[in-house]
Amino acid sequence: MSTPNRPLIVAALLLAIFLGAMEATVVATAMPTVISDLGGISLYGWVGAAYLLASTVTVPLYGKLADRRGRKPVLLAGLGMFVIGSVASGLASTIHELIAFRALQGLGAGAVQPIVLTVVGDLYTPAERGRVQGFFGAVWGAAGVSGPLLGGAIVSSLSWRWIFLVNVPPGLAAMAVLWVVYKENARPQPTTPLDLLGAGAITLASVCLLLAASGVAPIATGSAGVLLAAGFVWVERRAADPVLPLSLLGRRLIAVTTSASLLTGAAMMGVLTFLPLHVQGVLGRWPTEAGLVIAPMLVGWPIASAVTSRMIVRTGYRRPTWLGSVITVAALAALVPLVLGHAPPWALGLAMFGFGVGMGLANTAILIGVQASVDQGQRGVATATTMFSRTMGGALGVGGLGAVLAARLGERVPSDVTSALLDPHERERVLAIPGVVEALGNALQPVFVSCAVAAGLALLVVLAHPHDARS
């Protein structure tokens, strides 16, 4: 599509993505201060979990709504909920209110990333999308590096409440620009009702599976999740306009890329979550250094995304997907012995750069290939399915790996001792306790091995990637 408004639209989309990307790292930095003010340390994890659950499970529904009603209204509604949730979170007076308002924020955030990338698919040709998506990867990188620094500065100079209130001006600005300059062609009114039963089934199934992975009554919630997933399949087979058409998942390209995205999501979020813990707890470095170990990945990703678009023109979608998966596995295979050998942060950073290059190649090719394989009327749900799969993989992976880490660590080290180990001011006291660092290092070993295994399984899945994007 050729339109003079594309630069302004992309600027607004980048701003919207930046808000969502910043949220996790900024809030994590402020959480100790939040708990000291509101109390409720037993609910500490639910402040982040509520946001993650809400933003993950709603993705398929938003993708379907974008195809039925248009991208613009769904994206504006999502940004509106995110801004309202931000204001409410900043004004929360109890930890229970904060958890509820963070869930509202998550409901809005669930619309932002998949619909933003769907809009990019509408505005640009497949040959152009890799370059443009590189910009979005760079935004994620900037957010990942600057988030902890910005969070610390806000908490130190203002109040933790501004962690949320600071979202309001840029959120409103992005909404205003999209409202004025983003024009969509009129869509025919849907003649079939929205598949609310299917949307409810996949949402509840996702919630139950995420709770099970996080260790919340795992047998009960896991069983309920499996039953609800089976019920979802039953409903979708009979729905007039299913929220997630099973015919899409039956296509070889979609089946392969969805499965690969699930596995790479688990590997990616596992590394991003637990490598900083290794750097701070085992190597004894400062939080800033832990963030800088992750930063090379966030540099390699957009560089590889820009290269992918040129590769696709010459070779198609299969080769960059396969090559990126190989590089991802090689990088994680190199990371494991570096972690086990307590290598310095710069060596870990090199492995993370390679990991970012691999992820940038594979994921960009996957997304562009999926968008090219469907008509515009299904582009929203196809994009959302890919993003949902990767996000669910990440959430399930982090939950499961976190449970493994807690079980192994809990056998030798109390949780309060581990927390103190991560505090630079308390570390010297904790080091006097014999075996603490070794226990943490040993508990983290299977986590990184599992991430490498997940990436290896994704490579095996990618071997079945078809040559033709329409397969």
Secondary structure as GFF3:
##gff-version 3
##sequence-region A 1 471
A	DSSP	alpha_helix	6	38	.	.	.	ID=ss1
A	DSSP	three_ten_helix	41	43	.	.	.	ID=ss2
A	DSSP	alpha_helix	44	57	.	.	.	ID=ss3
A	DSSP	alpha_helix	59	69	.	.	.	ID=ss4
A	DSSP	alpha_helix	71	90	.	.	.	ID=ss5
A	DSSP	alpha_helix	95	123	.	.	.	ID=ss6
A	DSSP	alpha_helix	126	157	.	.	.	ID=ss7
A	DSSP	alpha_helix	162	165	.	.	.	ID=ss8
A	DSSP	alpha_helix	168	181	.	.	.	ID=ss9
A	DSSP	alpha_helix	196	213	.	.	.	ID=ss10
A	DSSP	alpha_helix	218	238	.	.	.	ID=ss11
A	DSSP	alpha_helix	246	249	.	.	.	ID=ss12
A	DSSP	alpha_helix	252	277	.	.	.	ID=ss13
A	DSSP	pi_helix	278	282	.	.	.	ID=ss14
A	DSSP	alpha_helix	287	315	.	.	.	ID=ss15
A	DSSP	alpha_helix	318	340	.	.	.	ID=ss16
A	DSSP	alpha_helix	345	372	.	.	.	ID=ss17
A	DSSP	alpha_helix	376	410	.	.	.	ID=ss18
A	DSSP	alpha_helix	415	421	.	.	.	ID=ss19
A	DSSP	alpha_helix	427	431	.	.	.	ID=ss20
A	DSSP	alpha_helix	436	462	.	.	.	ID=ss21
###
